[in-house]
Amino acid sequence: MTHTLTLPRSVEWKETFISLLDQQLLPNTVEYIKLHTLQDVWDAIVTLKVRGAPAIGITAAFGLALSLQNYDVQTIEEFKKKLHADKEFLASSRPTAVNLFWALERVVNSINNAISINEAKTLVIHEAIQIQAEDEATCYRIGDYALSLFNKHDRVMTICNAGSIATAYYGTALAPFHISKERDIPLKVFACETRPVLQGSRLTAWELQKSGVDVTLITDSMAAHTIKTKGINAIIVGADRIAANGDTANKIGTYGLALLAKAFNIPFYVAAPKSTFDLSIASGAEIPIEERSAKEITHIGDVQVAPDNISVYNPAFDVTPSEFITAIITEHGIIHSPSVDTIKLVLN
Ligand SMILES: CSC[C@H]1O[C@H](OP(=O)(O)O)[C@H](O)[C@@H]1O
């Protein structure tokens, strides 16, 4: 028997505004806010009201489609100049997830041959809608491929949230779990809470529980003990930027899980769309790692949990070398033992 899924969506295009699920309020409050300006979109990305590489790219694309409705320009050249400036502004919001830059570039390039302002406006809106629609189909394919790697009763660990709300729908690393419910496959998930922003406890636990998936929440420090005592069969994570050799940037803590997977001799999978690959960089050494505010670590909500004036280091991502990655699961197929050659083979 199959179950019909109804998963939460991160963002919706409403023509005169963007409807956004405010992920900072989850899991206690499910609230969709209205974004009316480019500044609203920039703020939403910077403050993680929307987060997750594909969801950031989709929201930024809709941000351009929203902003152009207020352009006071007379020529297509002026239009293109303003759109480029808006693109640069949104590109300054977060540095690591390549989907942001990929989506912005794709929208701006969509009007390269436009000869009128009206034509350009239509093309931008169409391209942004296309990006979201394609990502939903992409995530389903990733989930389908990922599911083929698991056995029916596997216990799988994950970190952060690479779920439906981090993408257009379904998610990447969480897609197999959602789809497993559609197919009555009883996978069990162990979700790391993912300090400091708690995307695991606040978002993944919430999302999987809503979907009816068997999910157990652990703290990040429990990962090794849980793998040993709970018989974890595999680890699957999302990605924010993958270099040409397969080195992968993902939420901080991911690299540690990859090392644990090696130590326990269990597979470590990365689930990511082609749009998360940055083939312009040779290795993970070139991936910019976002550092966020100290308050994310010294406070939990409004409660201070560290002494005043303490030094803090808050990298939001780390890079897992490709040698620790068993396979990268994409919509074009599974890249086993990721390398320059195996990536080219599957993606081209
Ligand atoms: C499907 S991409 C999800 C990816 O993005 C997360 O980072 P953030 O919550 O800071 O945007 C994390 O790295 C996830 O794996």
The ligand as an SDF file (V2000), in Angstrom:
LIG
                    3D

 15 15  0  0  0  0  0  0  0  0999 V2000
   19.5240   20.4390    0.6780 C   0  0  0  0  0  0  0  0  0  0  0  0
   20.6990   21.6070    1.1020 S   0  0  0  0  0  0  0  0  0  0  0  0
   20.6810   21.5160    2.8210 C   0  0  0  0  0  0  0  0  0  0  0  0
   21.9900   21.9250    3.4180 C   0  0  0  0  0  0  0  0  0  0  0  0
   21.9560   23.3170    3.7950 O   0  0  0  0  0  0  0  0  0  0  0  0
   22.1730   23.3780    5.1950 C   0  0  0  0  0  0  0  0  0  0  0  0
   22.8510   24.5130    5.6140 O   0  0  0  0  0  0  0  0  0  0  0  0
   21.9750   25.7690    6.1740 P   0  0  0  0  0  0  0  0  0  0  0  0
   20.8980   25.2100    7.0520 O   0  0  0  0  0  0  0  0  0  0  0  0
   23.0090   26.6080    6.9390 O   0  0  0  0  0  0  0  0  0  0  0  0
   21.4610   26.4810    4.9420 O   0  0  0  0  0  0  0  0  0  0  0  0
   22.9660   22.1360    5.4880 C   0  0  0  0  0  0  0  0  0  0  0  0
   24.3170   22.2640    5.1060 O   0  0  0  0  0  0  0  0  0  0  0  0
   22.2250   21.1410    4.6570 C   0  0  0  0  0  0  0  0  0  0  0  0
   22.8780   19.9320    4.4020 O   0  0  0  0  0  0  0  0  0  0  0  0
  1  2  1  0
  2  3  1  0
  3  4  1  0
  4  5  1  0
  4 14  1  0
  5  6  1  0
  6  7  1  0
  6 12  1  0
  7  8  1  0
  8  9  2  0
  8 10  1  0
  8 11  1  0
 12 13  1  0
 12 14  1  0
 14 15  1  0
M  END
$$$$
